[in-house]
Structure formats: C-alpha cells, structure tokens
Amino acid sequence: MTSQPATSGLPPATSFPQTSDNHPAEDEYIDYALFTSPDFSPIAFCNSLVLATTTAADTEIDLAPAEQRVMFDLEEVEKLLHKETTQNHATLLPHAAKINQVSNILATTQSSLSSVTASFQRLENEVLKPYNVALPIYSALTKLHATANLLRAVTWFMYLVRQFQGIQTQLAQLKPATSAAAAEGRPNDAARLSVRAARSFAEISRHLGNFPRLRSVRVVTDIENGIVNVNRK
C-alpha cells in the first residue's frame, strides 16, 4: 500500500472504488466519488484545500500542502489507470475498437458537416446576400413603377377632361344660334356635339373605373365633381 503524504488538516479522503475481485483498491486515500460526481467543482475543491491549512487570520498563505495533495491524487489515479488497463486489456480492447469506429463515423460526419457548411456559406454569399441587397431596391422600383402608372393615368384623365370641356364650350357657343339655325334648315350641330359630350363623359367614367386609385389624387376628385355637375346641368 502506498503511504499517505503528510497532508494534516486537509479534507478526509474516502475509500477508493472496489476492484473486479471485490477487494479494496490499493489506494485508500483518494476521494474518488468526489471527483466523479457531476456536481464536482474545481474551484470549490481548490478552496477547500486552501482553507484546510489556512485561516482568515493568517498573514501568509502556504499552498504547498494543497499542491502536494493534488499531485498525490494525480499520481495515484495514474497508477490505478495503468493497473486497470494492464489487468483488463482483453476487456478494454473491444471497447477501444468501438471507440475507433465511433471516431471514424464522427470524422465522416464532421467532413459531411463541413461540406454542408461550405455549401450553405456559398449559397449565402451567392444568393442570400445579393437577395437582401436587391430586396429594398426592388421594393423602391415597385413603388416607383406604381407611381409612374398613376401619373400616366392622371395624364390621360386630364386629356379626356380637356376634350370634354372643349365639347362643352362648343355647345355653349351654339346654343344662342340654335333656333335660327334650325329655321334656316342647317344641320343640328348642337345634337351632334351633345352625343360627343356624352361619349366623352362615358369614356372618363370608364377610365376612372379602370383606375380606382385615381380618386386618391385630389385634383382628379375635384375635376370629377365639376364634370358631374356640368353633365347634370
């Protein structure tokens, strides 16, 4: 049995795990359960080692006992590991082979993952990033296109309105001479202009129906109201 180093005042050690023949392992001084616990904290363990030989009243801190304890544990664990691998190599070798197989599978998986990552990176650089740059430009272009269509519709509306107003002006000029013209047997120009005015008004109404957004332009609504009033008269 390996003798215990001088570590007076350090945390007590529990017995080491049992070997395969149900006899205690050679080293009885390592708290194996502490190190294998999922809640093991190196910071907390280090703090306990220091506080075992040091108090708050000490003006100097001697870390030598704590360091000796840790080095002793390391050496004994390495001895036990060597002993177990030597005595149970026949049992450990198949597990080692399985570990190698898993390692090969992991390496293949990592290679495939790297390939997928590279492909995604290329896709991001060649597609996603240009798309994100083009998206606001496309949005602006769409809005400008809609504005241009609305302006063209307004322009055509204004043309139809001027045409209708011109016919109305001609009708106003013919009305005082209608009776005399009819008495002289001349063609009834007023009737012909009235038909043209009705057709022009119908075309304006159809244009407004084809482009409902025209009524969102104030000048269009103002002119439309004036035309309706004129046509009613």
SULSUL-V987830 format. One record per pair of residues at least 24 apart in sequence whose ideal C-beta (glycine too) atoms are under 8 Angstrom apart, sorted by the first residue. I is the first residue (numbers start at 1). J is the second residue. Records with the same first field share a line. If there is no record, write none. Layout:
I = J + J
This chain:
1 = 26 + 27 + 28
2 = 26 + 27 + 76 + 79
4 = 29 + 72
5 = 68 + 69 + 72
6 = 65 + 68
7 = 65 + 68 + 69 + 72
8 = 65
9 = 52 + 53 + 65
10 = 49 + 52 + 53 + 65 + 66 + 69
11 = 48 + 49 + 52
16 = 80
20 = 87 + 88
25 = 80
26 = 79 + 80 + 83
27 = 76 + 79 + 80
29 = 72 + 76
30 = 73 + 76 + 77
35 = 73
150 = 211 + 213 + 214 + 217
153 = 207 + 211 + 213 + 214
154 = 214 + 217 + 219 + 220
156 = 207
157 = 204 + 207 + 208 + 211 + 214 + 220 + 223
158 = 223
160 = 200 + 203 + 204 + 207
161 = 204 + 223 + 227
163 = 200
164 = 197 + 200 + 201 + 204 + 227
167 = 193 + 196 + 197 + 200
168 = 197 + 230
171 = 197
197 = 231
201 = 227 + 231
